[in-house]
């Protein structure tokens, strides 16, 4: 059953919508924010500049949750040392659930600072060890570099769970947007490889059908924070001419030949997000394959709302609901 969650009714919804509209205007005016007009080098430079933590980004993206600490590390990946950030909630040492987090950014943007608020809130709310992975980005590192780094991260956290103070048999993958794509992909790859075993997948406004966006015949109405033109550019850089890969399950999980045997899924989307139809179709496909799945739709919320708690108050209850699902208390 679908569940609709909002911050409230009447004036509260209007106030949230006003914040979203203002935030959308501000974001489009930031230097280097229009990826549709940028070269590959400009995208890389913009990522370094825009994702650096500043006072403005802290207000919009949120800060570290109280009672949570983190340490930055790295592990030997398939092509280089892959940076990770390990979040640990306060409290006496014990074996906690393990969550692998994968950030969004259209496969071209994002870093470990982008989800400081989300990861720390999740660590506190679920009393879990959260490991966020800083995978390689396009255009410099096109598909499947991100997949390779993330599957390596999955194997690493599973193998080093005891060292991290976590339970390897209680492992969740979570990601938003491109990270939601990679999280869904990891579930498919882990199933096909016979492990590591994943207990649950949490997909936040995920990209699951690259073929839809690369077909010129498909048109959508643009929404705040994400447009059709931006989606096409993100995927063009990620594919880097590999047009035959658009239906590869490592890029388009919705096109996987078999979705059975995957871990229970919790999918989050906003009704003002160009990716919402994809989330609904993936819910339907998982359900048809016999996978337990919940789809939670947040009325009036745009793409990225869980990444921008300063602009979208609905992010706060949304992360609480995710933490409840993680701890088996939801539903």
N, C-alpha and C positions, 0 to 999 in steps of 0.2 A: 504494500500500500504506500502511495506517495504521502509525504508529510510536508505541508507548507508551514514555514516558520517566518515570522516577521518580528520586528522589534516592538510592534504595537499597532494601534489603529489610528485612523484619523490624523490629527496633527503630527504624531510621531512619524508616520509614514511620509507625510509631506516634508517634514524636516530632513529626514534621511535622503529623500529624493533631491532636495535642494543642495545638500552636501555633495551628492554624487555629481550633479550637474556642474557645480563650481569646481570640484576636483577634476572633472574631465577637461574643463577649460584650462585650468592651471597646468595640468600634465601635458597638454598639447603645446603649451607655450614654452616649456622647458627646452634649453638648447640641446639639439641632437635627439629630440623625442620622436621625430617623424622618420621612422625607419624606411618608409617608402621612397625617401629622397636621399638615402645615404649609401655610400660605397662600403665595401667590406671593411676597409681600414677605419672609416668613420664609425661604423657600428662597434668595432672593438674599442675605439677611443671613448665613445659615448658610454659604453658599459663600465669602463673604469671610472669615468667621471660621475655618472648618474647614480651608480650603486654604492658610492662611497658614503659612509654614514656622516650626515651633517644634521644640524638642528632641524632643518625642514624635513629631511627624510625621517628623522626620529618621530616628529609630530605625525606624519602621514603613515609611516610603516609600523609605528609602535616600538616599544623598547623591551628590554629583558624583563621577564616576569619575576616578581619578588620570590626569593627562596630558591632560585635556579642558578646554577653556575655552568660554565662551559669551558672547554679546552679545545684548542685547534691542534689537529694532528694530520698525518698523511700516511698512506699505505702505498705499496708498490703496485701500480696498475698495469694494464696491458701495454701502455706506451710511455707512461711517465708516472711520477708520484702523484696520487690523487689526493687533494686536500679534503679533509672532513672536519666537522665540528661536532663534538660530543656534549650533549646537554644532560646534566644530572640534577634531579630535584633534591631539595634539602631533606634531611632525615637520616636515621641510622642506616648504615650499609645493609643492604639485603639484595636478593636476586629480584630484579624488576623486569617487566615486559620490555621488549626491544622494538623500537620503531625506526625504520630507515626512511628518511625524508628526502625527497627530490624536488628542488625548486623549479619554478616556471621561468618564463621569459622567451617563449617562442623558439627555443633551441639556440638562440643567438645572444640572449641577455641573461643577467642574473648572477648572483654569487652567494656566499654564505651569509652575508649581512642582510640580504633581502628578506629573510624569514626569521630574523632574530625573535620577534614577538610571537609568531605562530609556533615555532618550535619550542620556545620556552614555556608558553602557555600550555601546549600539549604535554610537555614533560611534567609540569606541575599538576595539570588536571587529571592525567592518566597515571601519575606516579610511575613514569616510565623513563628509560634511557632512550633519548632521541639522538640519532646520528644523521646529520645532514651532509650530503655529498656535493662537492663542487666539480661536476663533470665538465669535460671539454665541450666547447661551444663552436657552432658554425658562425661565420663562414669559414674560419680557418680550419675547423675540424668538422666536416660534414658527416652525415649519416654513414655508417652506424657508430661513430666514435662515442657519442653520448650513451648509446646502448651498451657498448663494451665497458665503459667506465662504471656504469650503474650495476651491471651484472657482476662485475668484479667487486664492487662495494657490497652487494648483497652477500656474496660468498665470504668476504672479509669479515663483515659484522657477525655473520653466523659462526664463523670459525673462532672469532675472538670475543664472543659474547661473555664468557666467564670473566675475562680480563676487564670487560666494561661494566661488570656487575649486572649482567642481564641474562635472561633465559632464552637460549637459542630455539626452544620449542614454542615460544610465544612471540613470534616475529610478525610485525605488520609493515607493509609498505604504504607510504602516503606521498602524494604529490599534487601540485596544482598546475593546471594548464599543460604545458609541455611536460612538467613533472608528473602530471596525472597520466599522460601518455606513457611515459617511461615506467611508471609504477604498474600500469596494466600490462605492459610488455614484459616486465620482470616476472609477473605471475605466469604468463604463457611460457616463457623460457625455462623458469624453474620447474614447472609441471613437466615440460617435455624432457628436461634433463634429469628428472627424478629427484630434484632438490636444488637448493635448500627448501625446506618446507615453509610455506608462508601461511600464517593463520588467518589473515584478513587483508583486504586491500581497500584503501580509502582514496577515492578519486575525486579531486576537487576541480570542477569545471574542466574536465579533461578533453584533450584533442585525441580522437580515436579513429578519424576517417580522413586521412590526408587526400585520398582520391576525390573526395567531395570538393575540396578547395582547389584542386588542380584542374578541375573540369570547368572550362569557360561558360558552359551552359548553366551552371548553378549560380544563382544570385540570392543574396540575403540583404536584409535591412541592417545597416550599421547601428551599433550600440555604443554607449560610453566605454572608453578605455580599450576597445578592440573593434577594428573594422575588417571588412572583407579584404580590402587592399593590403592591410598589414598581415593578415593571415597568409595571403598568397606570397608576400615577400619573405616572411619567416620560412615558409616551407621551400621556397625556391633556393634560399641559401642553405637550408638543411639538406635538401636533396642534391644540390650541386650537379644537376644534369642527370641524375639517376632516376629518370622518369619511370622506368620499369619497376621501381621499388614502391610505388604509391600504394599497392595492395599487399606488400610484404607485412606480415603480422608484427614485425619489429618496428614498423612505422604506423600501420593502421590496424590496431587490434580488432576493430569491428569486422575486418575482412579475414580474420583467422578462420581456417576451415573447421576448427573444432574449439568451442569455448567451454566444453564440459570439464569437470574436475578442477575448476579454479576455486580459490578461496572466497568466502563470503565477501560481498562488495557493499560499500557504503559510498554512494555518489552524491556529491553536492553541486548544485548549480543555482544560478540566479535567473529570474525570468527576463532580465534585461541584458542577456548575454548571447552573442551570436553563436556560441557553442552549445547552448541549451538543447537544441534539437538533436545534436550528436549524443549528448548525455542520455537523453530519453531513448534513443535508438539502441545505445549500448545496454541500458537497463533491460530493454525488451529482449535483446539478443542473449544476454546472460540468463535471464529468466527462462527463455525458451530452451537453453542448454542445461537447465536444472541447477543453476548456481543461485544460492540465496543472495538476494540483492535488495537494498533499500535506496530509493531516490528521494532526496530532500531538496525541495525547490524553495528558494527564498524570494518572496514577491518583491519586485522592483529593484533587485540587486544586480549590479553589473559584473562583468568579468573582472576578476581580481579583487572582489570585495573582501575576501578573507586575508588578503595581503595588505589592505589599506584600512586598518581599524580606525585611524584618525579621520577618515572620510566616510566610512561605512560602519555605523554602530552595530549593524547586524552581524559583523564579524565576531563580536564577543559571545553572543549566545551560540553562534554557529560552531565555534571552536569548543565550547562546552559540550555541545551535542556530539561532536566527533570524539571527544575524550570519553564520553559516556559509552559510545559504541565500542571504543577500544577496550573498555573495561567490562563489556558485556552487560551494561546496565540500561542500554538504549532499547526502546521499543516494547 
